[in-house]
Amino acid sequence: MILEVATLDVRSGQEAAFETAFREAQVIIAAMDGYQSHELQRCIENSSRYLLLVKWETLEDH
C-alpha cells in the first residue's frame, strides 16, 4: 500500500467552492486503477488548508 499525502491551499473565501468541486473530483480519483481509499481533512489552524490522503495499491498506481 502506498499513501499519497497532499497539502492543498485554497484561496480564502473559496473553501465551499473547493469542497463542492472536490466532491465531483473524488469520483474520478476513486475510479483510477489501484485506488483503495481517500480522506480529505480541513486544517484546524488554517481554514484555507486541506490535507488529502490517498491510498493506492502500488507506487505505479500512484
Secondary structure as GFF3:
##gff-version 3
##sequence-region A 1 62
A	DSSP	beta_strand	2	9	.	.	.	ID=ss1
A	DSSP	alpha_helix	15	30	.	.	.	ID=ss2
A	DSSP	beta_strand	35	42	.	.	.	ID=ss3
A	DSSP	beta_strand	49	56	.	.	.	ID=ss4
###
